[in-house]
């Protein structure tokens, strides 16, 4: 349940970074998005070592980023929706991969410090 709650906090922080009156750099949202991916994988893969969860989260994040190179009408229609755009992104960027790495690392270290014994 703890990963669910921290996921909600991460979502709220991410939305705040994108839609608040304070202008945050875009990479803040990218880092938080990847941290959320890590939390979701923690929820799904309960009996998996956290280092593997971090690896799987990174592979998933890279896959989503690479999928942004593909532009078919159906996937672009999903991206045109606010939620679809937040989840799938809009355009490929190599720098995003670095920020995803940082976000997953952030989640992993928060997890190690606050929650886990594995």
N, CA and C of each residue as an Amber inpcrd file, in Angstrom:
protein
   354
   0.8240000  -1.1910000   0.0000000   0.0000000   0.0000000   0.0000000
   0.8720000   1.2600000   0.0000000   2.0740000   1.1520000   0.5790000
   2.9530000   2.3230000   0.6450000   3.3420000   2.8110000  -0.7390000
   3.5230000   1.8950000  -1.6910000   3.8820000   2.3090000  -3.0450000
   2.7060000   2.9930000  -3.7420000   1.5160000   2.5920000  -3.4170000
   0.3320000   3.2600000  -3.9660000   0.2890000   4.7100000  -3.4890000
   0.4840000   4.9170000  -2.2110000   0.4260000   6.2730000  -1.6590000
   1.5450000   7.1610000  -2.1990000   2.7430000   6.6150000  -2.2860000
   3.8440000   7.4280000  -2.8090000   3.6520000   7.6770000  -4.3140000
   2.9650000   6.7640000  -4.9990000   2.6210000   6.9960000  -6.4050000
   1.6830000   8.1810000  -6.5490000   0.6960000   8.2630000  -5.6710000
  -0.2490000   9.3890000  -5.7080000   0.4930000  10.7010000  -5.4690000
   1.3930000  10.7120000  -4.4970000   2.1780000  11.9210000  -4.2220000
   3.0250000  12.2890000  -5.4430000   3.6310000  11.2990000  -6.0680000
   4.4580000  11.5450000  -7.2480000   3.6220000  12.0870000  -8.4040000
   2.4350000  11.5340000  -8.6020000   1.5360000  12.0400000  -9.6480000
   1.1810000  13.4940000  -9.3870000   0.8320000  13.8040000  -8.1510000
   0.4710000  15.1820000  -7.8050000   1.6470000  16.1360000  -8.0240000
   2.8420000  15.7160000  -7.6310000   4.0260000  16.5450000  -7.8630000
   4.2790000  16.7450000  -9.3590000   4.1130000  15.6730000 -10.1240000
   4.3070000  15.7660000 -11.5700000   3.3020000  16.6890000 -12.2260000
   2.0400000  16.5730000 -11.8300000   1.0100000  17.4650000 -12.3830000
   1.2700000  18.9080000 -11.9790000   1.6940000  19.0970000 -10.7450000
   2.0190000  20.4430000 -10.2850000   3.1750000  21.0310000 -11.1040000
   4.1590000  20.1810000 -11.4250000   5.3130000  20.6710000 -12.1840000
   4.9280000  21.0630000 -13.6070000   3.8580000  20.4770000 -14.1320000
   3.4340000  20.7750000 -15.5120000   2.3690000  21.8600000 -15.5910000
   1.4900000  21.9140000 -14.6070000   0.3010000  22.7580000 -14.7290000
   0.1620000  23.8170000 -13.6380000   1.2540000  24.1650000 -12.9760000
   1.1440000  25.1570000 -11.9030000   1.4900000  26.5420000 -12.4380000
   1.2800000  27.5120000 -11.6150000   1.6240000  28.8870000 -11.9620000
   3.1320000  29.1090000 -11.9000000   3.8430000  28.2150000 -11.2350000
   5.3010000  28.2720000 -11.1810000   5.8400000  27.5150000 -12.3870000
   6.7710000  28.0950000 -13.0850000   7.3270000  27.4420000 -14.2670000
   8.5070000  26.5600000 -13.8650000   8.3390000  25.2630000 -14.0140000
   9.4010000  24.2980000 -13.7390000  10.0420000  23.8870000 -15.0580000
  11.3110000  23.5330000 -15.0360000  11.9160000  22.9830000 -16.2560000
  11.2190000  21.6740000 -16.6310000  11.1210000  21.3930000 -17.9310000
  10.4270000  20.2010000 -18.4040000  11.0070000  18.9180000 -17.8040000
  12.3140000  18.9140000 -17.5750000  12.9400000  17.6870000 -17.0880000
  12.4450000  17.2710000 -15.7080000  11.9080000  18.1860000 -14.9200000
  11.3580000  17.8220000 -13.6040000  10.2180000  16.8230000 -13.7920000
   9.3390000  17.0920000 -14.7350000   8.2470000  16.1620000 -15.0330000
   8.7580000  14.8340000 -15.5490000   9.8070000  14.8500000 -16.3580000
  10.3840000  13.6050000 -16.8840000  10.9550000  12.7510000 -15.7540000
  11.6360000  13.4020000 -14.8340000  12.1970000  12.6760000 -13.6920000
  11.0790000  12.0820000 -12.8370000  10.0550000  12.8640000 -12.5750000
   8.9390000  12.3640000 -11.7590000   8.1640000  11.2680000 -12.4860000
   8.0280000  11.3720000 -13.8030000   7.3420000  10.3390000 -14.5790000
   8.0740000   9.0040000 -14.4070000   9.3960000   9.0290000 -14.5350000
  10.1730000   7.7930000 -14.3990000  10.1310000   7.2650000 -12.9680000
  10.1220000   8.1630000 -11.9880000   9.9940000   7.7230000 -10.5960000
   8.6570000   7.0190000 -10.3990000   7.6090000   7.5570000 -11.0000000
   6.2920000   6.9170000 -10.9300000   6.3280000   5.5350000 -11.5770000
   7.0000000   5.4130000 -12.7020000   7.1370000   4.0970000 -13.3400000
   7.7770000   3.1140000 -12.3620000   8.8140000   3.5530000 -11.6770000
   9.4600000   2.6930000 -10.6760000   8.4660000   2.2680000  -9.5970000
   7.6660000   3.2190000  -9.0640000   6.6870000   2.8760000  -8.0230000
   5.6640000   1.8770000  -8.5500000   5.2100000   2.0670000  -9.7790000
   4.2140000   1.1560000 -10.3550000   4.7960000  -0.2430000 -10.4960000
   6.0360000  -0.3320000 -10.9470000   6.6690000  -1.6520000 -11.0340000
   6.8280000  -2.2720000  -9.6470000   7.0730000  -1.4610000  -8.6200000
   7.1340000  -1.9870000  -7.2400000   5.7880000  -2.5600000  -6.8110000
   4.7070000  -1.9160000  -7.2470000   3.3650000  -2.4120000  -6.9220000
   3.1060000  -3.7430000  -7.6230000   3.5000000  -3.8460000  -8.8710000
   3.2050000  -5.0360000  -9.6860000   4.1310000  -6.2000000  -9.3440000
   5.4100000  -5.9290000  -9.1640000   6.4190000  -6.9860000  -8.9760000
   6.8310000  -7.0680000  -7.5070000   5.9200000  -7.5010000  -6.6820000
   6.1350000  -7.4630000  -5.2320000   7.2780000  -8.3500000  -4.7500000
   7.5410000  -9.4560000  -5.4140000   8.5700000 -10.3890000  -4.9460000
   9.8630000 -10.2930000  -5.7460000  10.1000000  -9.1710000  -6.3590000
  11.2770000  -8.9850000  -7.2070000  12.2660000  -8.0570000  -6.5180000
  13.5440000  -8.3630000  -6.6630000  14.5720000  -7.4960000  -6.0730000
  14.4610000  -6.1000000  -6.6800000  14.7070000  -5.1060000  -5.8630000
  14.5170000  -3.7170000  -6.2760000  15.4520000  -3.2990000  -7.4030000
  16.6480000  -3.8670000  -7.4460000  17.5640000  -3.5300000  -8.5390000
  16.9960000  -4.0170000  -9.8750000  16.3200000  -5.1690000  -9.8650000
  15.6710000  -5.6600000 -11.0860000  14.4850000  -4.7730000 -11.4510000
  13.7500000  -4.3300000 -10.4540000  12.6260000  -3.4210000 -10.7130000
  13.1440000  -2.1330000 -11.3430000  14.2620000  -1.6310000 -10.8600000
  14.8500000  -0.4300000 -11.4400000  15.2410000  -0.6780000 -12.9020000
  15.8270000  -1.8340000 -13.1580000  16.2080000  -2.1860000 -14.5340000
  14.9790000  -2.2890000 -15.4360000  13.9610000  -3.0050000 -14.9920000
  12.7370000  -3.1530000 -15.7880000  12.0720000  -1.7940000 -16.0180000
  12.0910000  -0.9470000 -15.0110000  11.5100000   0.3920000 -15.1430000
  12.2490000   1.2040000 -16.1940000  13.5640000   1.0740000 -16.2020000
  14.3600000   1.8100000 -17.1820000  14.1000000   1.3000000 -18.5980000
  14.0410000  -0.0020000 -18.7640000  13.7400000  -0.5850000 -20.0900000
  12.3630000  -0.1300000 -20.5570000  11.3860000  -0.1520000 -19.6680000
  10.0370000   0.3050000 -20.0130000  10.0700000   1.7760000 -20.4280000
  10.7650000   2.6010000 -19.6760000  10.8330000   4.0350000 -19.9650000
  11.4950000   4.2940000 -21.3140000  12.5710000   3.5750000 -21.5940000
  13.2270000   3.7120000 -22.8980000  12.2700000   3.2870000 -24.0060000
  11.5250000   2.2140000 -23.7780000  10.5640000   1.7360000 -24.7790000
   9.5090000   2.7930000 -25.0860000   9.0100000   3.4380000 -24.0550000
   8.0200000   4.5070000 -24.2670000   8.6570000   5.6520000 -25.0530000
   9.8810000   6.0070000 -24.7060000  10.5540000   7.1060000 -25.4130000
  10.7770000   6.7510000 -26.8910000  11.2400000   5.5500000 -27.1520000
  11.4670000   5.1320000 -28.5430000  10.1410000   5.0590000 -29.3060000
   9.0630000   4.7040000 -28.6290000   7.7550000   4.6380000 -29.2960000
   7.3180000   6.0060000 -29.8210000   7.9240000   7.0690000 -29.3090000
   7.5750000   8.4120000 -29.7670000   8.0940000   8.6960000 -31.1760000
   8.9370000   7.8160000 -31.6850000   9.3890000   7.9320000 -33.0710000
   8.3200000   7.4280000 -34.0400000   7.3500000   6.6800000 -33.5260000
   6.2890000   6.0890000 -34.3410000   5.0780000   7.0090000 -34.3340000
   4.6320000   7.3840000 -35.5140000   3.4940000   8.3070000 -35.6270000
   2.4440000   7.7260000 -36.5790000   1.5150000   7.0060000 -35.9950000
   0.3470000   6.5250000 -36.7390000  -0.8600000   7.2990000 -36.2100000
  -1.9000000   7.4260000 -37.0070000  -3.0620000   8.2160000 -36.5660000
  -3.6350000   7.7720000 -35.2210000  -3.7210000   6.4680000 -34.9740000
  -4.3280000   6.0070000 -33.7150000  -3.4790000   6.3820000 -32.5060000
  -2.1640000   6.2580000 -32.6140000  -1.3140000   6.5670000 -31.4640000
  -1.1980000   8.0830000 -31.2700000  -1.2090000   8.8270000 -32.3570000
  -1.1820000  10.2840000 -32.2410000  -2.4900000  10.8130000 -31.6630000
  -3.5960000  10.1120000 -31.9210000  -4.8770000  10.4990000 -31.3200000
  -4.8360000  10.2860000 -29.8070000  -4.1890000   9.2250000 -29.3540000
  -4.0290000   8.9860000 -27.9140000  -3.1520000  10.0780000 -27.3110000
  -2.0730000  10.4120000 -28.0040000  -1.1590000  11.4460000 -27.5050000
  -1.8120000  12.8270000 -27.4760000  -2.8210000  13.0490000 -28.3230000
  -3.5110000  14.3400000 -28.3620000  -4.3440000  14.5710000 -27.1020000
  -4.7220000  13.4860000 -26.4220000  -5.4240000  13.5660000 -25.1470000
  -4.4010000  13.9310000 -24.0720000  -4.7720000  14.7470000 -23.1200000
  -3.8200000  15.1890000 -22.0840000  -3.2050000  13.9950000 -21.3550000
  -4.0280000  13.0630000 -20.8970000  -3.5110000  11.9040000 -20.1620000
  -2.6330000  11.0370000 -21.0660000  -3.0760000  10.8020000 -22.2900000
  -2.2700000  10.0150000 -23.2350000  -0.9430000  10.6740000 -23.5210000
  -0.9550000  12.0020000 -23.6350000   0.2850000  12.7300000 -23.8700000
   1.2360000  12.6600000 -22.6970000   0.6850000  12.7230000 -21.4830000
   1.5300000  12.6370000 -20.2900000   2.1570000  11.2480000 -20.1800000
   1.3800000  10.2300000 -20.4890000   1.8820000   8.8560000 -20.3660000
   2.8340000   8.4980000 -21.4990000   2.4320000   8.7830000 -22.7520000
   3.2080000   8.3480000 -23.9110000   4.2010000   9.3860000 -24.4330000
   4.0420000  10.6310000 -24.0400000   4.9290000  11.6720000 -24.5350000
   4.5900000  12.0620000 -25.9610000   5.3520000  13.0200000 -26.4790000
   5.0350000  13.5740000 -27.7930000   6.1570000  13.4040000 -28.8070000
   7.3730000  13.6370000 -28.4020000   8.4830000  13.5690000 -29.3360000
   9.7100000  12.9690000 -28.6920000  10.4590000  12.2120000 -29.4690000
  11.6520000  11.5320000 -28.9760000  12.7420000  12.5500000 -28.6270000
  13.4210000  12.2940000 -27.5170000  14.5610000  13.1140000 -27.1210000
  15.5600000  12.2410000 -26.3580000  16.8080000  12.2490000 -26.8010000
  17.8330000  11.4810000 -26.0950000  17.9890000  11.9490000 -24.6550000
  17.8380000  13.2470000 -24.4200000  18.0100000  13.7600000 -23.0580000
  16.9690000  13.1900000 -22.1040000  15.7790000  12.8780000 -22.6100000
  14.7550000  12.2860000 -21.7450000  15.2110000  10.9610000 -21.1470000
  15.9700000  10.1980000 -21.9070000  16.4640000   8.9100000 -21.4050000
  17.3410000   9.1340000 -20.1720000  18.1720000  10.1640000 -20.2190000
  18.9960000  10.5130000 -19.0560000  18.1210000  10.8860000 -17.8660000
  17.0780000  11.6950000 -18.0940000  16.1970000  12.1040000 -16.9990000
  15.3910000  10.9210000 -16.4580000  15.0330000   9.9780000 -17.3150000
  14.3540000   8.7700000 -16.8390000  15.2860000   7.9740000 -15.9380000
  16.5420000   7.8800000 -16.3270000  17.5280000   7.1970000 -15.4880000
  17.6040000   7.8610000 -14.1100000  17.6650000   9.2010000 -14.1070000
  17.7150000   9.9230000 -12.8270000  16.4590000   9.6920000 -11.9990000
  15.2940000   9.6780000 -12.6520000  14.0370000   9.4630000 -11.9400000
  13.9480000   8.0850000 -11.3180000  14.3850000   7.0880000 -12.0530000
  14.3580000   5.7210000 -11.5230000  15.3810000   5.5840000 -10.4020000
  16.5260000   6.2010000 -10.5730000  17.5290000   6.2110000  -9.5130000
  16.9820000   6.8960000  -8.2630000  16.2730000   7.9960000  -8.4460000
  15.6370000   8.6880000  -7.3220000  14.6700000   7.7550000  -6.5940000
  13.7940000   7.0910000  -7.3490000  12.8490000   6.1560000  -6.7380000
  13.5590000   5.0230000  -6.0130000  14.5970000   4.4780000  -6.6470000
  15.3530000   3.3760000  -6.0540000  15.9800000   3.7950000  -4.7270000
  16.6000000   4.9710000  -4.6920000  17.2520000   5.4130000  -3.4620000
  16.2510000   5.8140000  -2.3860000  15.1450000   6.4180000  -2.7700000
  14.0840000   6.6910000  -1.7870000  13.5840000   5.3740000  -1.2170000
  13.3770000   4.4170000  -2.0890000  12.9150000   3.0900000  -1.6820000
  13.9110000   2.4470000  -0.7160000  15.1670000   2.4810000  -1.0590000
  16.1980000   1.8770000  -0.2110000  16.2680000   2.5550000   1.1570000
  16.1380000   3.8600000   1.1900000  16.2570000   4.5990000   2.4570000
  15.0280000   4.4820000   3.3310000  13.8470000   4.4350000   2.6950000
  12.6120000   4.5240000   3.4810000  11.8650000   3.2080000   3.6620000
  11.9880000   2.2970000   2.7110000  11.0210000   1.2090000   2.7000000
  11.5650000  -0.2090000   2.8180000  12.6810000  -0.5270000   2.1980000
  12.9330000  -1.9390000   1.9210000  14.1180000  -2.5330000   2.6640000
  14.1180000  -3.8410000   2.6080000  15.2280000  -4.5900000   3.1940000
  15.9300000  -5.4490000   2.1470000  15.4370000  -5.4290000   0.8750000
  16.0800000  -6.2630000  -0.1650000  16.9470000  -5.4300000  -1.0480000
